Amino acid sequence: MNHVEQLEHHEIPARVRAISLQLVARRWLMCTAESCTGGLIAAACTDLAGSSDWFERGIVSYSNAAKCELLGVPADTIAAHGAVSSAVAEAMARGALSHSHAQVALAVTGVAGPSGGSVDKPVGTVWFGWALPGAAWTARQRFDGDRHAVRVQSVAHALHELDRALRRA
């Protein structure tokens, strides 16, 4: 089993279970704002039976217009920094919270490929945003592989970091 298959079949479901237990214990809800992952994080969450106890909604905001309309990301933020940026990832996470009943948000925007990359933002560049009560932060990763591999690694990383943050909260 290769690395991506291992993430899909073992790590991602285990991470979702860990997150679900932490959210249920706090009586918190989670939402997602996804661009390059196209709803894969929401799908991973809702694959777990009982997810309606802690998963509130998933927003796929693939286009820049959708980021603005569905999440309230300012168009001038996208124009100034690009859709694949820290500023947009954070605005997506904060926007997901303000457009939901959730206390926890996870956002992803990136270049999954095979085209769309640039010198500054090559294929595999992904920005993540997370928001919890009283805190919001972002991080950038660069993943190797084809489109599927980049997306799966993005899901795994987003969930891994959320799990770590919830354990510290």
Secondary structure in CASP SS format (residue, H / E / C, confidence):
PFRMAT SS
TARGET T0000
AUTHOR 0000-0000-0000
METHOD secondary structure of the structure
MODEL  1
M C 1.00
N C 1.00
H H 1.00
V H 1.00
E H 1.00
Q H 1.00
L H 1.00
E H 1.00
H H 1.00
H H 1.00
E H 1.00
I H 1.00
P H 1.00
A H 1.00
R H 1.00
V H 1.00
R H 1.00
A H 1.00
I H 1.00
S H 1.00
L H 1.00
Q H 1.00
L H 1.00
V H 1.00
A H 1.00
R H 1.00
R C 1.00
W C 1.00
L C 1.00
M E 1.00
C E 1.00
T E 1.00
A E 1.00
E E 1.00
S C 1.00
C C 1.00
T C 1.00
G C 1.00
G C 1.00
L H 1.00
I H 1.00
A H 1.00
A H 1.00
A H 1.00
C H 1.00
T H 1.00
D C 1.00
L C 1.00
A C 1.00
G C 1.00
S H 1.00
S H 1.00
D H 1.00
W C 1.00
F E 1.00
E E 1.00
R E 1.00
G E 1.00
I E 1.00
V E 1.00
S C 1.00
Y C 1.00
S C 1.00
N H 1.00
A H 1.00
A H 1.00
K H 1.00
C H 1.00
E H 1.00
L H 1.00
L H 1.00
G C 1.00
V C 1.00
P C 1.00
A H 1.00
D H 1.00
T H 1.00
I H 1.00
A H 1.00
A H 1.00
H H 1.00
G C 1.00
A C 1.00
V C 1.00
S C 1.00
S H 1.00
A H 1.00
V H 1.00
A H 1.00
E H 1.00
A H 1.00
M H 1.00
A H 1.00
R H 1.00
G H 1.00
A H 1.00
L H 1.00
S H 1.00
H C 1.00
S C 1.00
H C 1.00
A C 1.00
Q C 1.00
V E 1.00
A E 1.00
L E 1.00
A E 1.00
V E 1.00
T E 1.00
G E 1.00
V C 1.00
A C 1.00
G C 1.00
P C 1.00
S C 1.00
G C 1.00
G C 1.00
S C 1.00
V C 1.00
D C 1.00
K C 1.00
P C 1.00
V C 1.00
G C 1.00
T E 1.00
V E 1.00
W E 1.00
F E 1.00
G E 1.00
W E 1.00
A E 1.00
L E 1.00
P C 1.00
G C 1.00
A E 1.00
A E 1.00
W E 1.00
T E 1.00
A E 1.00
R E 1.00
Q E 1.00
R E 1.00
F C 1.00
D C 1.00
G C 1.00
D C 1.00
R H 1.00
H H 1.00
A H 1.00
V H 1.00
R H 1.00
V H 1.00
Q H 1.00
S H 1.00
V H 1.00
A H 1.00
H H 1.00
A H 1.00
L H 1.00
H H 1.00
E H 1.00
L H 1.00
D H 1.00
R H 1.00
A H 1.00
L H 1.00
R H 1.00
R H 1.00
A C 1.00
END
